[in-house]
Structures are given as C-alpha cells and as structure tokens.
Amino acid sequence: MKIAIDAGPLKSGDSIRGIGVYARELLAATKLEGVDISKSDLSKYDVVHFTRFNPFQISIPLSKPKKTKFVLTIYDLIPLIYPKHYPPGVKGWVKWQINKYLIRKNVDVIITISETSKKDICRFIGISPKKVRVIYLAPRSIFKKMDLGSWGLEIVKRYDLPKHFALYVGDVNYNKNIPNLIRACKIAKIPLVIAGKQAVEIGRIDLDHPELKHLKGVDWSGVIRLGFIPDEDLVKIYNLASVYVQPSFYEGFGLPALEAMACRTPVACAKTQALAEILGNGLDYFDPKEPEDMAKNILLPNKKIKLPRVYSWAKTGKETVSIYNSLFGLED
C-alpha cells in the first residue's frame, strides 16, 4: 500500500506540542514517510492519514479520490465541551457543521487516544462507535529515571530551580485548571514550576479573550514559569521534581503524567475520566475543583503506581498499521 501520513504538524507551531509529538513518533514507529498533504495529489495513495483536527477549521479535503481511504486522528473535542471558554464564532460554527458532514461522508476510520474521547466524538459528530478506534499514546523513550550526577546541579543553576518543587508541564487553557493549581501550591507551601510556552507569555497577551479570561486576577507570585523546555532538559526537570501535578478538569489523554511516571516522579492527579482511564485505579485522585484536596495530594503524592496497561510507541505504530491494513481486508 501507498500510505500518506500528514507531517504538517512537524513544520508548524504544533511541532513542540502534543500534535507534533504524535506525528513524529508515529512516523518513527511505523517507519513510513511523512507527506505534506496540503501539497500532494491524494489520489496517488491508498491511505491518507490526517493527523491534525480543529473542529472550527476545515480539517479534511472537501473531496475524496475514489480509491483512497481516509483516516483521521481526533485527539479530543474539548472546545465543544466548554463552549463558553472556546467560542467558535459564526464562521467557526459553520466550519464545524462542514467538518461533521465531511467526516460522516469521507472518513473511513477515526483514530482517537482514549475511550473518553471516543464517547465525545460519537456524541458530537453523530457517528457509530464502530467507526472510531482507540489507540493510546505513550511516553517517549527519553523520559526515564536518571542516575544521580552533576547534571542535577547544572539544571538547577540553569533554570534557577528551588530544592523542592511541584511541576506542571503543558498549556494554560481553561480545562488545564491552572488557577486552582496555583492556589493548591500556595496552600501546600511548595513552589510551582510550569514548563510550557503559554504560561511565560501571560504578561503579553489579552486576558479579556474568552479562552484566557480564567487567568485574570491570578496571583503568579511564587510560580516559576520556564517557557518551552527541550526534551533533554525536561527529562532532568521531571527527575528533580518533588511531585508532578496534573490538575485538569478534563483531558483527552494526559501524556505528561505518563512522562512523569516514566521518570519515577511522584504524581498527584485530578479525578477526571481520561486520566483515570489512562492511569488506572491505583491512584489516590483529588477533586480538581477543590484546591485544599489538591494540596493534600501534592504533599502526599502517589509514588508507586501500577498502570493498567503497557504504553509504547511501538505498540501505537503497530496498531495504527493494523487499521490501515484492515481498510483493505489485509492481515497484519
């Protein structure tokens, strides 16, 4: 088969976000070449796999070659779950209606990253669960427990890190629950370190925007905002952290929590559907709406956790190729 996997996220701002990680690791695991789908003749391929989806932007072509199968990855539909915080506007709403029509008409299989997201996709798009397959993500191999060494002092000095700190990695969107995380760390009297581009830009962006209003009036004192951190340093910061905190109201997956676990970092995690699905029943979860409850978990995090399944990119790649094969009735 000739397969085209969209490598567009590797050449955009998504390259350092979860979408870029997905595209990069999927290509490596499947040993397939990435394609700039926007500039390609799709009729040359048996399978075209779209790796980007925004409900408020047209995410797949308006037409489909007769002999070509379309696979679409939808990570989550969080903007539809919190419409007040992610308002689409009139144009965005119209594009969402077009996306739903195109998905029902032209997409042969949807891949998503959790059973939680699968339920959302079926509900919002109005399609059969048979059309949606769950393939889990995985922490990258770089994330692991590190032996003690001079690297620790070097990283502490480079990023001016305190001796003990709580770590959060990711964006500061509404569903991430950053205001309550900051409150909880103040209650627990532990410095909070945030790794991610958005947090460090707060002073330069319009907090009247509906997607950022939840950050107005937040007291950032005591919060160390590092900005984007390359993986070779991020793994070391995970290893140095006293606790990793995943405070989200809602997630499609929650990859940083798995990365922290791969580094043997103690974890404090919110009780939300996808996080419980991915991390299992062995955790003492906290209520994300209660900073006091979160603070207790930060001070007494989960240290030894047995995950409900094995997560690996080799497995993710194998299961994805299996879907490509199944579209043509082929065995793995």
C-alpha positions as CSV (number, residue, x, y, z in Angstrom):
1,M,0.0,0.0,0.0
2,K,1.0,3.6,-0.5
3,I,0.3,5.5,2.7
4,A,0.5,9.2,3.3
5,I,0.8,10.4,6.9
6,D,0.4,14.1,7.3
7,A,3.7,15.5,8.5
8,G,2.3,19.1,8.6
9,P,2.5,19.4,12.4
10,L,6.3,19.0,12.2
11,K,6.6,22.2,10.2
12,S,4.3,24.5,12.2
13,G,3.9,25.8,15.8
14,D,2.4,22.4,16.6
15,S,5.9,20.8,16.3
16,I,6.6,21.4,20.0
17,R,3.1,20.5,21.2
18,G,1.3,17.1,21.5
19,I,0.2,17.1,17.9
20,G,3.8,17.3,16.8
21,V,4.9,14.6,19.2
22,Y,2.2,12.3,17.8
23,A,3.2,12.9,14.2
24,R,6.9,12.5,14.9
25,E,6.6,9.4,17.0
26,L,4.0,7.7,14.7
27,L,6.3,8.2,11.7
28,A,9.2,6.7,13.6
29,A,7.2,3.8,14.9
30,T,5.6,2.9,11.5
31,K,8.8,3.6,9.5
32,L,6.7,5.5,7.0
33,E,7.5,8.8,5.3
34,G,5.6,11.9,6.3
35,V,3.9,13.8,3.5
36,D,2.9,17.5,3.1
37,I,-0.8,16.5,2.4
38,S,-1.7,20.1,1.6
39,K,0.6,20.0,-1.5
40,S,0.1,16.4,-2.5
41,D,-2.1,14.6,-5.1
42,L,-4.0,12.4,-2.7
43,S,-5.2,10.1,-5.5
44,K,-1.7,8.6,-5.6
45,Y,-2.2,7.0,-2.2
46,D,-4.2,4.0,-0.9
47,V,-4.5,5.5,2.6
48,V,-4.2,9.2,3.7
49,H,-3.9,9.7,7.4
50,F,-4.8,13.2,8.6
51,T,-3.0,14.0,11.9
52,R,-4.5,17.4,12.6
53,F,-8.1,18.3,13.6
54,N,-9.6,21.6,14.7
55,P,-13.4,21.5,14.9
56,F,-13.6,25.1,14.0
57,Q,-11.3,24.9,10.9
58,I,-11.8,22.7,7.8
59,S,-9.5,19.8,8.6
60,I,-10.0,17.4,5.7
61,P,-10.4,18.0,2.0
62,L,-13.8,18.8,0.5
63,S,-13.4,15.9,-2.0
64,K,-12.0,12.4,-1.8
65,P,-10.4,10.3,-4.5
66,K,-12.5,7.2,-5.4
67,K,-10.0,4.5,-4.4
68,T,-8.4,6.3,-1.5
69,K,-9.2,5.6,2.2
70,F,-9.2,8.5,4.7
71,V,-8.0,8.0,8.3
72,L,-8.4,11.0,10.7
73,T,-6.9,11.4,14.2
74,I,-9.1,13.4,16.6
75,Y,-7.3,13.8,19.9
76,D,-10.2,15.4,21.8
77,L,-13.2,17.7,21.4
78,I,-12.6,19.9,24.5
79,P,-13.6,23.2,22.7
80,L,-17.1,21.6,22.3
81,I,-17.3,20.5,25.9
82,Y,-16.5,24.0,27.2
83,P,-18.2,26.3,24.5
84,K,-18.1,29.4,26.8
85,H,-14.4,29.2,27.1
86,Y,-13.7,28.2,23.4
87,P,-16.4,30.2,21.5
88,P,-16.3,29.3,17.8
89,G,-17.9,32.4,16.4
90,V,-20.3,32.2,13.4
91,K,-17.5,31.2,11.0
92,G,-16.2,28.6,13.3
93,W,-19.7,27.1,13.9
94,V,-20.3,26.9,10.1
95,K,-16.9,25.1,9.7
96,W,-17.8,22.7,12.4
97,Q,-21.0,21.8,10.5
98,I,-18.9,21.2,7.4
99,N,-16.4,19.1,9.3
100,K,-19.1,16.9,10.6
101,Y,-20.6,16.4,7.2
102,L,-17.2,15.6,5.6
103,I,-16.3,13.2,8.4
104,R,-19.5,11.3,8.1
105,K,-19.2,11.2,4.2
106,N,-15.5,10.8,3.6
107,V,-13.6,9.5,6.6
108,D,-13.3,5.7,6.8
109,V,-11.8,5.4,10.3
110,I,-11.3,7.9,13.1
111,I,-8.4,7.2,15.5
112,T,-8.6,8.7,18.9
113,I,-6.5,8.5,22.1
114,S,-8.9,7.3,24.8
115,E,-12.3,5.8,25.3
116,T,-13.3,9.1,26.9
117,S,-12.5,11.0,23.7
118,K,-14.3,8.2,21.7
119,K,-17.5,8.9,23.6
120,D,-17.3,12.6,22.9
121,I,-16.6,12.0,19.2
122,C,-19.5,9.7,18.7
123,R,-21.8,12.1,20.6
124,F,-20.8,15.4,19.0
125,I,-20.3,14.1,15.4
126,G,-23.2,11.6,15.5
127,I,-21.3,8.6,14.2
128,S,-21.3,4.9,15.1
129,P,-18.7,3.7,17.7
130,K,-17.6,1.1,15.1
131,K,-16.1,3.9,13.1
132,V,-13.8,5.1,15.9
133,R,-10.8,3.2,17.1
134,V,-8.8,3.9,20.3
135,I,-5.0,3.8,20.1
136,Y,-3.2,5.0,23.2
137,L,-0.2,7.3,23.2
138,A,3.0,6.6,25.1
139,P,5.8,8.5,26.9
140,R,8.8,8.9,24.6
141,S,11.9,6.8,25.4
142,I,13.9,9.9,26.5
143,F,11.7,10.1,29.6
144,K,13.2,7.7,32.2
145,K,14.7,7.6,35.7
146,M,18.2,9.1,35.7
147,D,21.1,8.3,37.9
148,L,22.4,11.0,40.2
149,G,25.1,13.1,38.7
150,S,26.5,16.6,38.1
151,W,23.6,17.2,35.6
152,G,21.3,17.9,38.6
153,L,23.3,20.9,39.8
154,E,23.7,22.2,36.3
155,I,19.9,22.1,35.6
156,V,19.1,23.7,39.0
157,K,21.5,26.5,38.2
158,R,20.4,26.9,34.5
159,Y,16.7,27.3,35.4
160,D,17.1,28.7,38.9
161,L,15.1,25.8,40.4
162,P,14.4,25.5,44.2
163,K,15.4,22.4,46.1
164,H,11.8,21.1,46.3
165,F,9.1,22.0,43.8
166,A,5.8,20.9,42.2
167,L,6.0,20.6,38.4
168,Y,3.3,21.1,35.8
169,V,4.0,20.6,32.0
170,G,1.7,21.9,29.4
171,D,-0.6,24.7,28.3
172,V,-2.7,27.0,30.4
173,N,-6.1,26.6,28.7
174,Y,-9.3,26.6,30.8
175,N,-9.5,22.8,31.1
176,K,-6.0,22.6,32.5
177,N,-7.2,24.2,35.8
178,I,-4.1,26.4,36.4
179,P,-5.7,28.9,38.8
180,N,-6.6,26.1,41.2
181,L,-3.2,24.5,40.8
182,I,-1.6,27.8,41.8
183,R,-3.9,28.1,44.8
184,A,-3.2,24.5,45.9
185,C,0.6,25.0,45.7
186,K,0.3,28.1,47.9
187,I,-1.8,26.1,50.4
188,A,0.8,23.3,50.3
189,K,3.6,25.9,50.6
190,I,5.6,24.5,47.8
191,P,7.0,26.4,44.8
192,L,5.3,25.6,41.5
193,V,7.3,25.2,38.3
194,I,5.5,25.4,35.0
195,A,7.2,24.2,31.8
196,G,5.4,25.4,28.6
197,K,5.3,28.3,26.2
198,Q,1.9,29.8,27.1
199,A,2.5,30.5,30.8
200,V,5.5,32.6,30.2
201,E,3.6,34.8,27.7
202,I,0.8,35.7,30.1
203,G,2.0,39.3,30.5
204,R,2.0,39.9,26.8
205,I,-1.5,38.5,25.8
206,D,-5.0,39.8,26.1
207,L,-6.7,38.2,29.1
208,D,-10.1,39.6,28.0
209,H,-10.1,36.9,25.3
210,P,-12.8,34.2,26.2
211,E,-10.1,31.5,26.2
212,L,-7.9,33.3,28.7
213,K,-10.4,35.1,31.0
214,H,-10.0,32.4,33.6
215,L,-6.4,33.7,34.1
216,K,-7.5,37.2,35.1
217,G,-6.6,38.1,38.6
218,V,-4.4,35.0,39.1
219,D,-1.5,35.6,41.6
220,W,1.6,34.3,39.9
221,S,3.9,35.1,42.8
222,G,5.9,32.0,43.7
223,V,5.3,30.4,40.3
224,I,8.4,29.8,38.2
225,R,7.5,29.9,34.5
226,L,10.2,28.4,32.4
227,G,8.7,28.6,28.9
228,F,9.4,25.9,26.3
229,I,12.0,23.4,27.6
230,P,13.8,21.0,25.2
231,D,13.3,17.3,26.0
232,E,16.9,16.7,27.0
233,D,16.4,19.2,29.8
234,L,12.7,18.4,30.5
235,V,13.5,14.8,31.5
236,K,16.0,16.2,34.1
237,I,13.4,18.6,35.5
238,Y,10.9,15.7,35.8
239,N,13.6,13.8,37.7
240,L,14.3,16.7,40.0
241,A,10.7,17.5,40.8
242,S,9.3,16.6,44.2
243,V,5.9,15.9,42.6
244,Y,4.3,16.2,39.2
245,V,0.7,17.6,39.3
246,Q,-1.9,17.0,36.6
247,P,-4.8,19.3,37.8
248,S,-7.0,19.2,34.7
249,F,-10.8,19.5,34.8
250,Y,-10.8,17.4,31.5
251,E,-8.2,15.7,29.3
252,G,-8.3,13.7,26.1
253,F,-5.3,11.7,27.4
254,G,-2.8,13.3,29.8
255,L,0.6,12.4,28.4
256,P,2.8,14.5,30.8
257,A,1.5,12.4,33.7
258,L,2.8,9.3,32.0
259,E,6.1,11.0,31.2
260,A,6.5,11.8,34.9
261,M,5.8,8.2,35.9
262,A,8.4,7.0,33.4
263,C,10.8,9.2,35.3
264,R,9.6,7.7,38.6
265,T,8.4,11.1,39.8
266,P,5.7,11.0,42.4
267,V,2.3,12.1,40.8
268,A,-0.7,14.0,42.1
269,C,-3.6,13.7,39.7
270,A,-7.1,15.0,39.3
271,K,-10.0,12.6,39.1
272,T,-11.2,13.1,35.6
273,Q,-12.4,10.4,33.1
274,A,-9.5,10.2,30.8
275,L,-6.8,10.4,33.5
276,A,-8.5,7.6,35.5
277,E,-8.7,5.6,32.3
278,I,-5.1,6.1,31.4
279,L,-3.5,5.8,34.9
280,G,-5.8,3.2,36.4
281,N,-7.4,2.6,39.8
282,G,-4.2,2.6,41.9
283,L,-4.0,6.3,42.4
284,D,-5.5,8.5,45.2
285,Y,-7.1,11.1,42.9
286,F,-8.1,14.6,44.0
287,D,-11.1,16.8,43.2
288,P,-9.9,19.3,40.6
289,K,-12.4,21.9,41.9
290,E,-11.0,21.8,45.5
291,P,-7.5,23.4,46.0
292,E,-7.4,22.0,49.5
293,D,-7.9,18.5,48.3
294,M,-5.3,19.0,45.6
295,A,-2.8,20.4,48.2
296,K,-3.1,17.2,50.3
297,N,-2.2,15.1,47.2
298,I,0.7,17.4,46.4
299,L,2.1,16.8,49.9
300,L,1.3,13.1,49.8
301,P,1.6,12.1,46.1
302,N,1.3,8.7,44.6
303,K,4.7,7.1,44.5
304,K,4.3,3.5,43.3
305,I,1.7,3.1,40.6
306,K,0.8,0.0,38.6
307,L,-0.5,1.2,35.3
308,P,-3.5,-0.7,33.7
309,R,-1.6,-1.5,30.5
310,V,1.7,-1.1,28.7
311,Y,2.2,2.1,26.8
312,S,4.8,2.1,24.0
313,W,5.1,3.9,20.6
314,A,6.0,0.6,19.0
315,K,2.6,-0.7,20.1
316,T,0.9,2.5,18.9
317,G,2.6,2.2,15.5
318,K,1.7,-1.5,15.1
319,E,-2.0,-0.8,16.0
320,T,-2.1,2.1,13.5
321,V,-0.7,0.0,10.7
322,S,-3.3,-2.7,11.6
323,I,-6.0,-0.2,10.9
324,Y,-4.5,0.7,7.5
325,N,-4.4,-3.0,6.6
326,S,-8.0,-3.6,7.8
327,L,-9.3,-1.0,5.3
328,F,-8.3,-3.4,2.5
329,G,-9.0,-6.7,4.4
330,L,-5.3,-7.4,4.8
331,E,-3.8,-9.4,7.7
332,D,-1.2,-7.7,9.9
